Amino acid sequence: MPRFESDEDARRLGEALAALRREAGLSQAEAGQRAGMTSQGWGLYESGKRSGLFRPDVQRRLTGAIGATVEALALVRGPAGETSHPAGDKAGLASAGRGFAAAPPGPVRRVQLSNDDLAPWAASGVMLEYEPGRWPRRDQGCVIEMADGETRVRLYDRADADMLVVRGGPGGLAAEERIARADTRSVSAVTARLER
């Protein structure tokens, strides 16, 4: 008979999701918005009160909204309870599984906005933390270091092999800017907004 997830497993998985969200510097409202739900809906997952948290597609959706992976969720959660097998049932093979080592956190850097080009997402005076080497998701803030030394802060939209498409800048969030990938040195995800 298959073992179903216990309340304790649901609580531990919810706590792991909350830890990853806090690590990303997001509130429940911000994480919920990125996942297409309310902050209350997100909170139900973190409290372990939504059984869908055990579904792989839901885990991908939630961890993707906070810039994490399902593997990172499993690592933070820790080992689950042991499954029980009927006595004498020796059929099948057992494996210790495949371990995933989390990448060491990159150095976090900060930049302060000096204009309202990204309002209402972030206004002048807001300090942004970003992590070099972490690629942004759609509608997430990003810091672009240009080959000529200029630093631009924008909202990431999409990219291909030749072009980076972002929003923000002198025309505000409605303005789409296309930047040749060859003109950039690096693109980094904003991981936190520190407002005064």
C-alpha positions in Angstrom: 0.0 0.0 0.0 1.5 3.4 -0.9 2.4 5.8 1.8 0.7 9.2 1.7 2.4 12.4 2.9 1.8 13.1 6.5 0.9 16.5 8.1 4.5 16.6 9.3 5.8 16.1 5.8 3.5 18.9 4.6 4.7 21.2 7.3 8.4 20.6 6.6 7.9 21.1 2.9 6.0 24.4 3.6 8.8 25.6 5.9 11.4 24.8 3.2 9.4 26.8 0.7 9.3 29.7 3.2 13.0 29.5 3.8 13.7 29.7 0.0 11.4 32.6 -0.4 13.0 34.6 2.4 16.5 33.7 1.0 15.3 35.3 -2.3 14.3 38.4 -0.4 10.6 38.2 -1.3 7.4 38.8 0.7 4.6 36.3 0.5 2.7 38.8 -1.6 5.6 39.2 -4.1 6.1 35.5 -4.4 2.3 34.9 -4.8 2.1 37.5 -7.5 5.0 35.9 -9.4 3.2 32.5 -9.1 -0.2 34.0 -10.1 -1.9 33.8 -6.7 -2.7 35.8 -3.7 -0.4 36.2 -0.7 -2.9 34.2 1.3 -2.7 31.3 -1.3 1.0 31.4 -1.0 0.8 31.4 2.8 -1.4 28.2 2.7 1.4 26.4 0.8 4.0 27.6 3.3 1.9 26.5 6.3 1.5 23.0 4.7 -2.3 23.4 4.5 -2.5 22.9 0.7 -1.9 19.3 -0.3 -1.0 20.3 -3.9 2.5 21.2 -2.6 3.5 17.5 -3.1 2.7 17.7 -6.8 5.9 18.1 -9.0 4.2 20.6 -11.3 3.1 22.8 -8.3 6.6 22.6 -6.8 8.2 23.7 -10.2 5.7 26.6 -10.4 6.3 27.8 -6.8 10.1 27.3 -6.8 10.3 29.0 -10.2 8.5 32.0 -8.9 11.2 32.6 -6.3 14.2 31.7 -8.4 14.8 28.3 -6.8 14.7 24.7 -8.0 12.7 21.7 -6.9 16.1 20.2 -5.9 16.8 23.1 -3.6 13.4 22.7 -2.0 14.2 19.0 -1.3 17.6 19.9 0.1 16.1 22.5 2.5 13.3 20.1 3.5 15.7 17.4 4.4 15.1 13.7 4.4 11.4 12.6 4.4 10.0 10.0 6.7 10.9 6.4 5.8 8.4 4.4 3.7 7.1 1.3 5.3 7.1 -2.0 3.5 5.2 -5.1 4.5 7.4 -7.6 6.4 9.0 -10.1 4.1 8.6 -8.0 1.0 12.1 -8.2 -0.5 11.1 -7.5 -4.1 12.7 -4.6 -5.9 15.9 -2.7 -5.6 16.7 0.2 -3.2 18.9 3.2 -4.0 20.3 5.9 -1.8 19.2 8.3 -4.5 21.1 11.1 -6.2 22.4 13.9 -4.1 22.2 17.5 -5.4 24.8 19.9 -4.0 23.4 23.4 -3.9 25.6 26.0 -5.6 27.4 28.2 -3.2 25.7 31.6 -2.9 27.3 34.2 -5.1 28.5 37.5 -3.8 25.6 39.8 -3.3 26.1 43.4 -4.6 24.0 46.5 -4.2 23.0 49.4 -6.4 20.8 52.4 -5.5 18.3 53.8 -7.9 18.7 57.5 -8.6 15.5 58.0 -10.8 11.9 56.7 -11.2 12.5 54.9 -14.5 11.2 51.6 -12.8 8.3 53.1 -10.9 6.1 51.7 -9.5 8.2 48.5 -9.3 11.0 50.5 -7.6 11.4 54.2 -7.1 14.3 56.5 -6.7 16.3 55.9 -3.5 15.5 52.1 -3.4 18.5 49.9 -2.8 18.5 46.8 -4.9 20.5 43.7 -4.1 21.6 41.5 -7.0 23.5 38.3 -7.4 26.1 38.2 -10.2 25.8 34.9 -12.1 22.1 34.4 -11.3 20.0 34.8 -14.5 16.7 36.8 -14.0 13.2 35.5 -14.7 10.6 37.3 -16.7 9.3 40.5 -14.9 12.2 40.3 -12.4 14.6 43.1 -11.9 18.0 42.8 -13.4 21.3 44.7 -13.4 23.0 44.8 -16.7 26.7 45.6 -16.8 27.5 46.9 -20.3 30.8 46.3 -22.1 31.5 50.0 -21.9 31.3 50.1 -18.1 27.7 51.5 -17.8 25.3 49.8 -15.4 21.6 49.6 -16.3 18.8 48.5 -14.0 15.8 47.2 -15.9 13.0 44.6 -15.7 13.9 41.4 -17.6 11.5 40.3 -20.4 13.3 37.8 -22.6 16.5 37.0 -24.4 17.8 34.9 -27.2 21.3 34.2 -28.5 21.8 37.7 -29.9 19.4 40.1 -28.1 18.3 40.9 -24.6 14.8 42.5 -24.2 14.1 44.5 -21.1 11.6 47.2 -19.9 12.3 50.4 -18.1 14.8 53.2 -18.6 14.0 56.8 -19.7 10.6 55.8 -21.1 9.4 54.0 -17.9 8.2 50.4 -17.6 6.1 50.7 -20.8 9.3 51.2 -22.9 10.9 48.1 -24.4 14.6 48.2 -24.8 16.6 45.8 -27.0 20.2 45.3 -26.1 22.7 43.3 -28.2 24.1 40.5 -26.1 27.6 41.4 -27.5 27.3 44.9 -25.8 26.8 43.4 -22.3 29.4 42.1 -19.9 26.9 40.5 -17.5 23.2 40.2 -16.6 22.3 39.6 -12.9 19.0 39.0 -11.2 17.8 41.4 -8.5 17.2 39.3 -5.4 15.9 42.0 -3.0 14.5 45.5 -2.9 15.5 47.4 0.3 13.2 50.3 0.8 13.7 52.9 3.5 
